[in-house]
């Protein structure tokens, strides 16, 4: 787990499209996108998730026989929550029974206890929700599916480091094109693109940032530069990385160069200056930090005004935009995936979990 935009969903997707994973979970794979859910699981959202799993696995959702939950007028909150959890437990058991029957039907004489289902829960926001998606055989209680979870939380049992192996050339180019919004581009056999992913050591997180950097340069160029020219520029920017550089060295170089865009042939320092101030002021605790955009922009203006005399002499972005240059900082960091700029209100509520 980690903050948003670091590549958890991308890595999960790359895992799911691997041939060996498809073979291993031949009875089905379901993907639940929890991005829009802003509170813990309740009965309505749980039923929607179960129905989505059924449809992706080729099962009929009506076979779950889900009971409508109707709250009585003037019902005490604690009583309503107790009833809702009991309904969720019933739905949980029905889903387990449905998966068990489906697996026995297609087991072809193999061990019926072998796990052949995979459920991906992308963006879980409450640790207790994990238990609701580990379905079990009602007879002897063994788990019927594996669960792959992405989250910004520190999920129990997942505190150890996960080593992500390098991608192959095809996967690397596919990720580069996807992150640069060039999925239909004929770049797959381009020697400069192949050299770029090789320079990234085929590491998914580094390639992801390079792809976003490409897209940012393409958009800000306003169509005046071709894709191949942009790739050559990025390759040239990374030319200072030698063959002995580590993954961290290369990733640092990518982030440093991407957050210092060229303005009139000179690198601007405003983006990195504002980001350093943001980290110093707001990032005292590990995990995602939520800050109002107005407050962040106010901080950036104060920082730039403090060193305005130096920036007026040395920084091309400040020379052309003045203090208004700070308005571009969130946009640039958002395009690179460093900031995740959203408009929503967060409501939290608790629910129980299955026994």
N, C-alpha and C positions, 0 to 999 in steps of 0.2 A: 504494500500500500504506500501511497505517497500523494502529493498534491495533484490537482487536475492538470491535464495537458502534457504529462511526462511520457505518455505512450502505453498505458496499461491496456486500453481498449485495442490499440493497434496490435500489441503483442498477443492478446487473447484471440484476435481474429486470425493472425498468422498461424497460431497453434491449430485453430479449428479447420483451416484449409489444407493442412498437411495430409498427405495420403495415408500415412501410418495411423494418424488419429481417426480418419474416416473409416479405416479398416477395423481399428480397435473398437470403435463405438458404432458398429454396423446396424444396430437396431434403432439408432436415431440420435440426433443432436438438436437441442433447442437453445435458442438465444433469447434472453430476456433483457431488454434495454430499460434500465431503471432511471435513466437520465432525468425524466420529467417528474419523478416522485420526490416530494420534499418532506415527507414524514414517514414514520414507521409503518409497517405493513398493517392494513386492516382487512376486514372480510371482503369488501368490494374489490380492492386492488389484488387481493390474494386469488379470488375467483377469476379475475381477468388474466392473471399470470398462469393459472392452471389451464384455462381454456386455450391460451396462447401456446403452452407446451403441447397440449393435445393436438392442436392443428399442425404444429411443426413436425410432430412425430407421426402424423397420419392417423390419429385417433379421433373419435367423435366426442366433442366436449359434452354433449348431452348425456353420455354414459357416466359422467361424473355424478349425475343426480344431485346437483347442488341445491341446497335449501335456501330460499330467499330469507334474508335477515331483515326483519322489520322491528324497529324500535318502538316500544309502547310509549304513549304520551305520559309525561311526568315520571318516566322510569329513571331510577337512580343511576348515575354514571357508572358506579362500581358494578351494579347488577347488569347493566347493558354490556359492559366490557366482559364480564364473566360469560354471558350468553354468546357474545361474538366469538370469544376464544373457543367455546365448545363447538360452535358452527365451523370454525376454522379447523379444529381437530377432526371433525367428521369429514370435511373436504380433503384433508391431508390423508386420512385413511382410505378414502375412495380413490384418490389418485394413486396411492401405493398399490391398491388392488388392481386397478386398471393396467398399470405398468407390469405387474407380475403376470397377469393373464396374457398380455401382449408378448412378453418375453418367452413364456412357456410355449406359446403358439408358434414362435419362430425360432426356437432353440435348436431344432434339427438334431435332436438327440444329444446335444452338448450339455454340459453342466449348467443347470438352470440358475445356479447362483452366480455365474460369471456376470460381472457388470458390463453391459453393452449399451448403456444410455449415458449421454453426457449433457448436462444442463449448464449453460453459461449465464451467470447472473452479473451483468455489467452495471456497476455503479451502485452497489448495495450501500445503504446509509445507516443501517442498524445491525449490529453484530448478531442480535437474537433472531433476525430474519433468516439467517443461514439454515437453522434447524428446520424451518418450514419447507425447505426444498431438498432435504435428504430423505427421500421416501423409502419406506421399509416394507418388507413382507409381513403381513398381518399374522402369519403363523409362527415364525421363529425370529422375526425382527432383524434379519440381515438387510443391509442397505442395497437398494435396487439401482442406484445411479451414482455416478461421480458428479462432483460440482466444482466448476471453475468460477472463482469470484474475483471481480475487480472492485476496489473500494479505496476511498480516501481515509478509511479508518485503519487502526491497528487491530486486525482480526486475530483472535486468540488462535494459537497453534501455527500462525503464519509469520512469526517474528524472525525466522531465519532468513538469510539472504537467498535470493533466487538467482542463479546464474543463467543468463540468457545466451544461448549459443549464437554464433554468427549466422546470418542468412546466406543462402546461396545467391549466385548472380541473378537468377530469374526473380527470386523473391525480393532482392534488393532493388532492382529496377522497378518492379511493380509497386513497391512501397514509395520509392522516389516519385514516380509518376502520380500516384494517388495523393500524396501530400502536397505536390505542386499543382494539383488540379489539372493535370495533363494526361488523364487516364487513357485517352484515345490518341495520344501523340505517337508518332513513329520514332520514338527515342530509344526503344529497347535495344537496338543494335548500334547505337551511336557510340563511337570509341571514347569520346569525351565523357559521356554519361557513365560508361563502364569504368573508366578511370577514376571518376568521382566516387562511386560507391566502393571501389577498391581502396581509395585513399581513406574512406570512412571505416575501413576494416570490416565492411559488411555488417556493422553494428546497427540494429534497428532504430535505437533512439537517436543516434547521430544522423542517420539517413533521414529520419523524420524531420529533424530540425533543418537539414540542408534542403529538403523538399519545400518546407515552408519559407525558407530564405529565398529559394528560387521564385516561388509564387509572389513574395513581397517585391522582389526586384522587377519581376515581369509587370506587376500592377503599377508600381511607381514609375516605371519607364514609359507607361502610356502607349505601349505598342511600338515604340521607337527602336526597341531591341528585339532580336530574335532569340528563341530559346537556346540555340546553340551558343550564341554570343554570351548569354547570361551564364551558361554552364562553364564556358572558358574563363569568365571573370571569377567565378567561385573557385574553380580549380587553381587559378592564379593566386587568389587570396589565401588558399590553403597550402600554397607552395612552400611556405616556411616550415611546415611540419615535416620532420625527417623520418626515415624508415624505422627508427628506434622508438618513435613516439608511442605512448600508451593510448588506450581508448579514452581515458580521462583527458589527456593532453589534446587529443584531436577534438573531442567534444567541447572542451574549453575554448579552443581556437575558433570552432564554428560559431559558438555563442558570442564570443568576443567580436568577431568580424561581422556577424549578422546584426548585432546591436550597435554597430558603428558604421551606418551606411555612408556611402560617399556622397558628398554634396559639393558640386563644382570641383571634383577631383581630390577633395580632402575629407578625411573621416571626421564625422561629428562625434563629440563626446557627450552630448546632452542626454542621450537615451541611457547610457551606462551610468551617468552621474545621477539621474533621477531614479533609476532602478536601485542603485546602491543606497540612496537615501530612503527609499521605500522599505527595503530590507532592514535597514538600521532602525527605523522608527516602528514598523509594524510586525516584523517577523521575529518575535521573541520566543515563540513556542513552535514546536515541530507540527507540521500539518498544514492544512489549507487555511489561508487568512482571508477574511471577507472585509473589504473596506469600500466605503462609498466612493464612487468615481469622482464626485465633487471634492471630497476630502483629499483623495490622491492627487488630483490636479492642483488643488490649493498648495499641497506640499511641494509639488514640482515647481510651481511658480516661485515660492519662497526660496527654494534651493538655487534656481537660476538667477533670481534677483541678487542673491548673496554674492555670487561670483560673476556678476554681469560684466564687470570691467575686463576680467580675463577672457570671458567668452566673446566679448565684442572684438577683441584683438585676434583670437585664435580659432574660434568655432564658426564654420561657414553657415550652419543652420541657424545659429543665433543672429549672425550678421544679416541673413535674408528675412528672418521671421520675428526676431526679437523674442519677447516673452511668450508670444503665441506659439513658438516652437514646442512648448510644453504640451499643447493640445495633440501633437502628433505622437507623443510618447506612448500613451495607452494603446493607440492604434497599431503602432509598430510592435510593441510587446504582445499585443493580442494576436496579431498576424503570425508571430513566431511561436505562439502557444505558451509563452511565459505567463501572460495574464489571461484569465478567462472572464470576459466581460459579459455579465448576464443581468437581466432585469426580472426579478421575482422577489416574493416574500417567502420566508421559511417558516413553516409551522411544524412543530414537533409534537408527537403523541406516542404513547407506549402501547404495546400489545404483548400478549403472552406468547409462549412457544409450546410446541407439542411435547408431551411427556416422553 
